[in-house]
Amino acid sequence: MTRDDPAMRGPDTTHAAAAGRSAPVGATVADDGVNFSVFARRAELIELLLFDAVDAAKPAEVIPLDPRQHRTYHYWHGFVP
């Protein structure tokens, strides 16, 4: 699913992701935010979907990751304050 999928449309992005780190893989909580890292060898675009609740049907926010800033080899990463 992508941001263009009507079932996934939520509010516009209000946060921008900083570059973050490629390791460790997954979501890592820090004092000032969360670092996200995903292994995706063939991905051309990654969007980080943030939900307000576990059972929310639509994301509260969609943050596109720019490959020039958020990709290291096959790892996509971003830091959300």
C-alpha positions in Angstrom: 0.0 0.0 0.0 1.1 3.5 -0.7 0.1 7.0 0.3 -2.0 7.2 -3.0 -4.1 4.2 -1.9 -7.5 5.7 -0.8 -7.7 3.2 2.0 -4.5 4.5 3.6 -5.0 8.3 3.2 -4.6 10.2 6.4 -3.7 13.8 7.3 -0.8 15.5 5.5 2.7 15.0 6.9 3.5 17.3 9.8 6.8 15.8 10.8 9.9 15.5 8.7 12.3 12.6 9.4 15.9 13.4 10.0 18.4 11.0 8.4 18.6 8.7 11.4 20.8 5.6 11.5 20.7 2.3 9.6 21.4 0.2 12.7 19.8 -1.3 14.6 17.0 -2.5 12.4 13.5 -1.8 13.7 12.2 1.0 15.8 14.5 2.2 18.5 13.2 4.7 21.1 15.6 7.4 22.2 15.1 10.3 24.7 14.3 12.7 21.9 12.4 10.5 19.4 12.4 7.2 17.5 14.9 5.9 15.0 13.4 3.6 12.3 15.4 1.3 10.1 14.2 -1.2 7.5 16.0 -3.6 5.2 14.5 -3.3 1.8 16.9 -4.3 -1.0 14.6 -3.6 -4.0 12.6 -0.7 -2.6 12.5 2.5 -4.6 10.4 4.4 -2.0 9.6 3.9 1.7 6.9 5.7 3.6 6.8 5.7 7.3 3.2 5.3 8.5 2.5 6.5 12.1 -0.8 5.5 13.8 -2.4 7.1 16.9 -3.7 3.7 18.2 -3.1 0.0 17.6 -6.6 -0.4 16.2 -6.6 2.7 14.0 -7.7 2.0 10.4 -5.8 4.9 8.9 -2.4 6.4 9.7 -2.3 9.7 11.6 0.7 10.7 9.6 2.6 9.5 6.5 6.3 10.5 6.2 8.0 9.7 2.9 11.7 8.9 3.1 14.0 10.5 0.5 16.6 7.9 -0.7 19.3 10.6 -0.9 19.0 11.2 2.8 17.3 8.1 4.3 19.0 5.1 2.5 22.3 3.4 3.2 22.9 0.5 0.9 19.8 -1.7 1.3 18.7 0.0 4.6 16.2 2.8 4.8 16.2 4.8 8.0 14.8 7.9 9.6 14.6 9.6 12.9 11.3 11.2 14.0 11.6 13.6 17.0 
